[in-house]
Amino acid sequence: MRLAALIGAIFLACAAPAAAQVAAVPPVIAGERVLGRADAPVTVIEYASFTCPHCAEWAHHVLPDFKARWIDTGKVRLVYRDLPTPPGEAAVLAAKVSRCVAPERAFPVIELLFAQQGSARLMRWPAGWFINAVEQGGRPPQQIADCVEDPATEAALNADLDAARAAGVTGTPTFFVDGVRVADPTLEGLAAVIDPLLAGR
């Protein structure tokens, strides 16, 4: 089966997340999409959606400086977690693709999806948007497609969604620095939280 046809066949509906009882944000576990050193002294967790324009703006305008200031210097690791927003079908499929690529290609694929989000939105989320990500995924396309269809991938995504809702995450992007929610996701707002933590370690 051609990849484009397979991509079209595995679209899944996903309702917008709802608020729930607030709990602690789950700790980082093996297999998550992480940018930066595993032993970085500060952990930033981002909840985002590949169909969220604000998330794409953050990836374009803030992430490059964030990387240069804290990730490239080994001070911070960034963990990407999914919270799909409408249209749910596109957001869920993009989330699954990013989970199924080679681990070292996860963030390049995440950045690619956000970089192409604007044109994909105008074209109403064409198969080519997903295929471009698959082609950069560092694994055979069929292997990625099989992973996207695997019930275990959907189960893992749903588990993350449940955990996000339990932590009170209702919108994207939402950031936690060492488990504490940050209201201002600008570089300056994040610096106001991150830099004091680094100074004390």
BAGULO-638211 format. One record per residue: residue number from 1; residue in one letter; z, y, x of N, C-alpha, C, O in turn. Coordinates in steps of 0.2 Angstrom, whole numbers, plus 5000, padded with zeros to 4 digits. Layout:
# BAGULO-638211
num,residuo,n_Z,n_Y,n_X,ca_Z,ca_Y,ca_X,c_Z,c_Y,c_X,o_Z,o_Y,o_X
NUM,a,Z,Y,X,Z,Y,X,Z,Y,X,Z,Y,X .
...
This chain:
# BAGULO-638211
num,residuo,n_Z,n_Y,n_X,ca_Z,ca_Y,ca_X,c_Z,c_Y,c_X,o_Z,o_Y,o_X
1,m,5000,4994,5004,5000,5000,5000,5000,5006,5004,5004,5007,5009 .
2,r,4996,5011,5003,4996,5017,5007,5002,5021,5006,5006,5020,5001 .
3,l,5004,5024,5011,5011,5028,5012,5011,5033,5006,5017,5033,5003 .
4,a,5006,5037,5005,5006,5042,5000,5008,5039,4993,5012,5041,4989 .
5,a,5005,5033,4991,5006,5030,4985,5013,5027,4985,5017,5027,4980 .
6,l,5016,5024,4991,5022,5022,4991,5028,5027,4990,5032,5027,4986 .
7,i,5026,5033,4993,5031,5039,4992,5031,5041,4985,5036,5042,4982 .
8,g,5025,5041,4982,5025,5043,4975,5029,5038,4970,5032,5040,4965 .
9,a,5029,5032,4972,5032,5026,4968,5039,5026,4969,5043,5023,4964 .
10,i,5042,5030,4974,5049,5029,4975,5053,5035,4973,5059,5036,4975 .
11,f,5050,5040,4970,5054,5046,4967,5059,5043,4963,5058,5039,4958 .
12,l,5065,5046,4963,5071,5045,4959,5074,5051,4956,5074,5056,4960 .
13,a,5076,5051,4950,5079,5056,4947,5086,5057,4949,5089,5052,4950 .
14,c,5088,5064,4949,5095,5065,4951,5097,5071,4948,5094,5076,4949 .
15,a,5103,5071,4944,5106,5077,4941,5109,5081,4946,5111,5079,4951 .
16,a,5109,5088,4944,5113,5092,4948,5120,5090,4949,5123,5088,4944 .
17,p,5123,5091,4955,5130,5089,4955,5135,5093,4951,5134,5099,4951 .
18,a,5140,5091,4949,5145,5094,4945,5152,5095,4949,5153,5091,4953 .
19,a,5156,5100,4947,5162,5100,4950,5167,5095,4948,5167,5092,4943 .
20,a,5172,5093,4953,5177,5088,4951,5183,5090,4955,5184,5095,4958 .
21,q,5188,5086,4954,5194,5087,4957,5194,5088,4965,5190,5084,4968 .
22,v,5197,5093,4967,5196,5094,4975,5200,5089,4979,5206,5088,4978 .
23,a,5197,5086,4984,5200,5082,4989,5198,5084,4996,5194,5089,4996 .
24,a,5200,5081,5001,5199,5083,5008,5191,5081,5009,5189,5076,5006 .
25,v,5188,5085,5013,5181,5083,5015,5182,5076,5019,5186,5076,5024 .
26,p,5177,5071,5018,5178,5065,5022,5177,5066,5029,5173,5071,5031 .
27,p,5180,5062,5033,5179,5063,5040,5172,5060,5042,5169,5057,5038 .
28,v,5170,5062,5048,5163,5060,5051,5164,5052,5052,5169,5050,5056 .
29,i,5159,5049,5050,5158,5041,5052,5152,5040,5056,5147,5044,5056 .
30,a,5152,5034,5058,5146,5031,5062,5140,5031,5058,5140,5030,5052 .
31,g,5134,5033,5060,5128,5033,5057,5126,5040,5053,5121,5040,5050 .
32,e,5131,5045,5053,5129,5051,5050,5124,5055,5055,5123,5053,5061 .
33,r,5121,5060,5052,5116,5064,5055,5120,5070,5059,5122,5074,5056 .
34,v,5120,5069,5065,5124,5074,5069,5120,5077,5075,5116,5073,5078 .
35,l,5121,5083,5075,5118,5087,5081,5123,5090,5085,5128,5093,5083 .
36,g,5123,5088,5092,5128,5090,5096,5132,5084,5099,5131,5078,5097 .
37,r,5136,5085,5104,5140,5080,5107,5145,5077,5103,5149,5081,5099 .
38,a,5146,5071,5103,5151,5067,5099,5158,5069,5100,5162,5069,5096 .
39,d,5159,5072,5107,5166,5074,5109,5167,5081,5108,5172,5084,5111 .
40,a,5163,5085,5105,5163,5092,5104,5170,5094,5101,5172,5090,5096 .
41,p,5173,5099,5103,5180,5100,5101,5180,5103,5093,5186,5102,5090 .
42,v,5175,5105,5091,5175,5108,5084,5169,5104,5080,5164,5104,5083 .
43,t,5170,5102,5074,5165,5099,5070,5164,5104,5064,5168,5106,5060 .
44,v,5157,5105,5063,5155,5109,5057,5151,5104,5052,5146,5101,5055 .
45,i,5153,5104,5046,5149,5099,5041,5146,5104,5037,5149,5108,5034 .
46,e,5139,5103,5036,5135,5106,5031,5133,5102,5025,5130,5097,5027 .
47,y,5134,5104,5019,5131,5101,5013,5125,5105,5011,5126,5111,5010 .
48,a,5120,5102,5011,5114,5106,5009,5109,5101,5005,5110,5095,5005 .
49,s,5103,5105,5003,5098,5101,4999,5091,5103,5002,5090,5109,5004 .
50,f,5087,5099,5002,5080,5100,5005,5076,5105,5000,5071,5107,5002 .
51,t,5078,5105,4994,5075,5110,4989,5078,5116,4988,5076,5120,4984 .
52,c,5083,5118,4992,5087,5124,4991,5085,5129,4996,5085,5128,5002 .
53,p,5082,5135,4993,5079,5140,4997,5084,5143,5002,5083,5145,5007 .
54,h,5091,5144,5000,5096,5147,5004,5097,5142,5010,5099,5145,5015 .
55,c,5097,5136,5009,5098,5131,5015,5092,5132,5020,5093,5131,5026 .
56,a,5086,5133,5017,5080,5134,5022,5081,5140,5025,5079,5140,5031 .
57,e,5083,5145,5022,5084,5152,5026,5090,5151,5031,5089,5154,5036 .
58,w,5095,5147,5030,5100,5146,5035,5097,5142,5041,5098,5144,5046 .
59,a,5093,5137,5039,5090,5133,5045,5085,5138,5049,5085,5137,5055 .
60,h,5082,5142,5046,5077,5146,5049,5080,5152,5053,5079,5154,5059 .
61,h,5085,5156,5050,5088,5162,5052,5094,5161,5056,5096,5165,5061 .
62,v,5099,5156,5055,5105,5155,5058,5105,5149,5063,5108,5150,5068 .
63,l,5102,5144,5061,5103,5138,5065,5101,5139,5072,5104,5136,5077 .
64,p,5095,5142,5074,5094,5143,5081,5099,5146,5085,5101,5144,5091 .
65,d,5102,5152,5082,5107,5155,5086,5114,5151,5086,5117,5151,5091 .
66,f,5115,5147,5081,5121,5143,5080,5120,5137,5086,5125,5136,5089 .
67,k,5114,5134,5086,5113,5129,5092,5114,5132,5099,5118,5129,5103 .
68,a,5111,5138,5100,5112,5141,5107,5119,5143,5108,5121,5142,5114 .
69,r,5123,5145,5104,5129,5148,5105,5134,5142,5105,5139,5142,5110 .
70,w,5134,5137,5101,5139,5132,5101,5137,5125,5102,5141,5121,5105 .
71,i,5131,5123,5100,5129,5116,5101,5127,5114,5108,5129,5110,5111 .
72,d,5122,5119,5110,5119,5118,5117,5125,5118,5122,5124,5116,5128 .
73,t,5130,5122,5121,5135,5122,5126,5141,5117,5125,5146,5117,5129 .
74,g,5140,5112,5120,5144,5107,5119,5151,5108,5116,5156,5105,5116 .
75,k,5151,5114,5112,5157,5116,5109,5158,5114,5102,5163,5113,5099 .
76,v,5152,5113,5099,5152,5111,5092,5147,5106,5090,5142,5105,5094 .
77,r,5149,5101,5086,5144,5097,5083,5143,5098,5076,5148,5100,5072 .
78,l,5137,5098,5074,5135,5100,5067,5133,5093,5063,5129,5089,5066 .
79,v,5136,5092,5057,5135,5086,5053,5131,5088,5047,5134,5092,5043 .
80,y,5126,5085,5046,5122,5087,5040,5123,5081,5034,5123,5075,5035 .
81,r,5125,5084,5028,5126,5080,5023,5122,5082,5017,5121,5088,5016 .
82,d,5120,5077,5012,5116,5079,5007,5120,5081,5000,5125,5078,4999 .
83,l,5117,5086,4997,5119,5087,4990,5113,5090,4986,5112,5096,4986 .
84,p,5109,5085,4984,5103,5087,4981,5103,5091,4975,5108,5091,4971 .
85,t,5099,5096,4975,5098,5101,4970,5091,5101,4966,5087,5098,4969 .
86,p,5090,5104,4960,5084,5103,4957,5078,5106,4961,5079,5111,4965 .
87,p,5072,5103,4961,5071,5097,4957,5074,5091,4961,5072,5089,4967 .
88,g,5078,5087,4957,5081,5081,4960,5077,5076,4963,5079,5073,4968 .
89,e,5071,5075,4960,5067,5069,4963,5065,5071,4970,5065,5067,4974 .
90,a,5063,5077,4971,5060,5079,4978,5066,5079,4983,5066,5077,4988 .
91,a,5072,5082,4981,5078,5083,4985,5080,5076,4987,5082,5075,4993 .
92,v,5081,5071,4982,5083,5065,4984,5078,5061,4989,5081,5058,4993 .
93,l,5072,5061,4987,5067,5058,4992,5067,5061,4999,5067,5057,5004 .
94,a,5068,5067,4999,5068,5070,5006,5075,5068,5010,5075,5067,5016 .
95,a,5080,5068,5006,5086,5066,5009,5086,5059,5011,5088,5057,5017 .
96,k,5083,5054,5008,5082,5047,5010,5078,5047,5016,5079,5043,5020 .
97,v,5072,5050,5016,5068,5050,5022,5072,5052,5028,5071,5049,5033 .
98,s,5076,5058,5028,5079,5060,5033,5085,5055,5036,5087,5055,5042 .
99,r,5087,5051,5031,5092,5046,5033,5089,5040,5036,5092,5036,5039 .
100,c,5082,5039,5035,5079,5033,5037,5075,5033,5044,5072,5028,5046 .
101,v,5074,5039,5046,5071,5040,5053,5075,5038,5058,5081,5036,5057 .
102,a,5073,5038,5064,5077,5036,5070,5082,5041,5071,5081,5047,5070 .
103,p,5088,5039,5073,5094,5044,5073,5092,5050,5077,5095,5055,5076 .
104,e,5089,5049,5083,5088,5055,5087,5082,5059,5084,5082,5065,5087 .
105,r,5079,5057,5079,5074,5061,5076,5077,5065,5069,5073,5068,5066 .
106,a,5083,5063,5068,5085,5066,5061,5085,5073,5061,5083,5076,5056 .
107,f,5088,5077,5066,5088,5084,5065,5081,5087,5066,5080,5092,5062 .
108,p,5077,5085,5070,5070,5087,5070,5067,5086,5063,5063,5091,5061 .
109,v,5068,5081,5060,5065,5080,5053,5068,5085,5048,5065,5087,5044 .
110,i,5075,5085,5049,5078,5090,5044,5075,5097,5045,5074,5100,5040 .
111,e,5074,5099,5051,5072,5106,5053,5064,5106,5050,5062,5112,5048 .
112,l,5061,5101,5051,5054,5101,5048,5053,5102,5041,5049,5106,5038 .
113,l,5058,5098,5037,5058,5098,5030,5059,5105,5028,5056,5108,5023 .
114,f,5064,5109,5031,5066,5115,5029,5060,5120,5031,5059,5125,5027 .
115,a,5057,5119,5037,5052,5124,5039,5046,5124,5034,5043,5129,5033 .
116,q,5045,5118,5031,5039,5117,5027,5041,5118,5019,5037,5117,5015 .
117,q,5047,5119,5018,5050,5119,5011,5046,5124,5007,5044,5123,5001 .
118,g,5045,5130,5010,5041,5136,5006,5034,5134,5003,5033,5134,4997 .
119,s,5030,5131,5008,5024,5129,5006,5024,5123,5001,5020,5122,4996 .
120,a,5029,5118,5002,5030,5112,4998,5032,5115,4991,5029,5112,4986 .
121,r,5036,5120,4990,5038,5122,4984,5032,5125,4980,5031,5124,4974 .
122,l,5028,5129,4983,5022,5132,4980,5017,5126,4978,5014,5127,4973 .
123,m,5017,5121,4981,5013,5115,4980,5016,5110,4975,5013,5105,4974 .
124,r,5022,5112,4973,5026,5107,4969,5027,5101,4972,5027,5095,4969 .
125,w,5030,5101,4978,5033,5095,4982,5027,5090,4982,5028,5084,4980 .
126,p,5022,5091,4986,5017,5086,4987,5019,5080,4992,5024,5081,4995 .
127,a,5015,5075,4991,5017,5069,4995,5016,5071,5003,5020,5068,5007 .
128,g,5012,5075,5004,5011,5077,5011,5017,5080,5015,5018,5079,5021 .
129,w,5022,5083,5011,5028,5086,5013,5032,5080,5016,5035,5080,5022 .
130,f,5033,5075,5012,5037,5069,5014,5033,5065,5020,5036,5063,5025 .
131,i,5027,5065,5019,5023,5061,5024,5023,5064,5031,5024,5061,5036 .
132,n,5023,5071,5031,5024,5075,5038,5031,5073,5041,5031,5072,5047 .
133,a,5036,5072,5037,5043,5070,5040,5043,5063,5042,5045,5062,5047 .
134,v,5039,5059,5038,5039,5052,5040,5035,5051,5047,5038,5047,5051 .
135,e,5030,5055,5048,5026,5054,5054,5030,5057,5060,5028,5055,5066 .
136,q,5035,5061,5059,5039,5063,5065,5046,5059,5065,5050,5061,5069 .
137,g,5046,5054,5062,5052,5050,5061,5054,5045,5067,5060,5043,5067 .
138,g,5050,5044,5071,5051,5040,5077,5052,5032,5075,5054,5028,5079 .
139,r,5049,5031,5069,5049,5024,5067,5043,5022,5064,5039,5027,5061 .
140,p,5040,5016,5063,5034,5015,5060,5035,5017,5052,5040,5016,5049 .
141,p,5030,5020,5050,5030,5023,5043,5032,5018,5038,5036,5019,5033 .
142,q,5030,5012,5038,5032,5007,5033,5039,5005,5034,5042,5003,5029 .
143,q,5042,5005,5040,5049,5004,5041,5053,5009,5037,5058,5008,5034 .
144,i,5051,5015,5038,5054,5021,5035,5054,5020,5027,5059,5021,5023 .
145,a,5048,5019,5025,5047,5018,5018,5051,5012,5015,5054,5013,5009 .
146,d,5051,5007,5018,5056,5001,5016,5063,5003,5016,5067,5001,5011 .
147,c,5065,5007,5021,5072,5010,5021,5073,5014,5015,5079,5014,5012 .
148,v,5069,5018,5013,5069,5023,5008,5070,5019,5001,5074,5021,4997 .
149,e,5067,5014,5001,5067,5009,4994,5073,5005,4994,5075,5002,4989 .
150,d,5076,5004,5000,5082,4999,5000,5088,5002,4996,5090,5008,4997 .
151,p,5091,4998,4992,5096,5000,4988,5102,5002,4992,5106,5006,4989 .
152,a,5103,5000,4998,5108,5002,5002,5108,5009,5004,5113,5013,5005 .
153,t,5102,5012,5004,5101,5019,5006,5103,5023,5000,5106,5028,5001 .
154,e,5101,5021,4994,5103,5025,4988,5111,5024,4987,5114,5029,4985 .
155,a,5114,5019,4989,5121,5018,4988,5125,5022,4993,5130,5026,4991 .
156,a,5122,5023,4999,5125,5027,5004,5125,5035,5002,5129,5038,5003 .
157,l,5119,5037,4999,5118,5043,4997,5123,5045,4991,5126,5050,4991 .
158,n,5123,5040,4986,5128,5041,4981,5135,5042,4983,5139,5046,4980 .
159,a,5137,5038,4988,5144,5038,4990,5145,5045,4993,5150,5048,4992 .
160,d,5140,5048,4997,5141,5055,5000,5141,5060,4994,5145,5064,4994 .
161,l,5137,5059,4989,5138,5064,4983,5144,5063,4980,5147,5069,4978 .
162,d,5147,5058,4979,5154,5057,4976,5159,5060,4980,5163,5064,4977 .
163,a,5159,5059,4986,5163,5062,4991,5163,5070,4991,5168,5073,4991 .
164,a,5157,5072,4991,5156,5080,4990,5159,5083,4984,5162,5088,4984 .
165,r,5157,5079,4978,5160,5082,4972,5168,5082,4972,5171,5086,4970 .
166,a,5171,5076,4975,5178,5076,4976,5181,5081,4980,5186,5084,4979 .
167,a,5177,5084,4985,5179,5089,4989,5178,5096,4986,5179,5101,4990 .
168,g,5175,5096,4980,5174,5102,4977,5168,5106,4979,5167,5112,4978 .
169,v,5163,5103,4982,5157,5106,4984,5152,5106,4978,5150,5100,4975 .
170,t,5150,5112,4976,5146,5112,4970,5140,5116,4971,5135,5116,4967 .
171,g,5139,5119,4977,5133,5122,4978,5131,5122,4986,5135,5119,4990 .
172,t,5125,5124,4987,5122,5123,4994,5119,5130,4996,5117,5134,4992 .
173,p,5120,5131,5003,5123,5127,5008,5131,5128,5007,5133,5134,5006 .
174,t,5135,5123,5009,5142,5124,5009,5144,5121,5016,5142,5116,5018 .
175,f,5149,5125,5020,5151,5123,5026,5158,5122,5027,5162,5126,5024 .
176,f,5160,5117,5031,5167,5116,5032,5168,5116,5040,5164,5113,5044 .
177,v,5173,5119,5043,5174,5119,5050,5181,5116,5051,5186,5118,5049 .
178,d,5180,5110,5054,5186,5106,5055,5190,5105,5048,5196,5105,5048 .
179,g,5186,5103,5043,5189,5102,5037,5191,5107,5032,5193,5106,5027 .
180,v,5190,5114,5035,5192,5119,5031,5185,5123,5028,5181,5124,5032 .
181,r,5185,5124,5022,5179,5127,5019,5178,5134,5021,5183,5138,5022 .
182,v,5172,5136,5023,5170,5143,5025,5166,5147,5020,5161,5144,5018 .
183,a,5169,5153,5018,5166,5156,5013,5159,5160,5015,5155,5161,5011 .
184,d,5159,5162,5021,5153,5166,5024,5149,5162,5029,5152,5160,5034 .
185,p,5143,5159,5027,5140,5155,5031,5135,5158,5036,5131,5155,5040 .
186,t,5136,5165,5037,5132,5169,5042,5135,5167,5049,5140,5164,5049 .
187,l,5131,5169,5054,5133,5167,5061,5140,5171,5062,5144,5168,5065 .
188,e,5141,5177,5060,5147,5181,5061,5153,5177,5057,5158,5177,5059 .
189,g,5151,5175,5051,5156,5172,5047,5159,5166,5050,5165,5164,5050 .
190,l,5154,5162,5052,5156,5155,5056,5160,5157,5062,5164,5153,5064 .
191,a,5157,5162,5066,5161,5164,5072,5168,5165,5071,5172,5164,5075 .
192,a,5169,5169,5065,5176,5171,5064,5181,5165,5063,5187,5166,5064 .
193,v,5178,5159,5062,5182,5153,5061,5182,5149,5067,5187,5146,5069 .
194,i,5176,5148,5070,5175,5144,5075,5178,5146,5082,5181,5142,5085 .
195,d,5177,5152,5084,5179,5155,5090,5187,5155,5091,5189,5153,5096 .
196,p,5191,5157,5086,5198,5156,5087,5200,5148,5088,5205,5147,5092 .
197,l,5197,5144,5085,5198,5137,5086,5197,5135,5093,5200,5131,5096 .
198,l,5191,5137,5096,5189,5135,5103,5194,5139,5108,5195,5136,5113 .
199,a,5196,5145,5106,5201,5148,5111,5207,5145,5111,5211,5145,5116 .
200,g,5209,5141,5106,5216,5137,5106,5215,5130,5109,5220,5127,5108 .
201,r,5209,5128,5112,5208,5121,5114,5206,5121,5121,5205,5116,5124 .
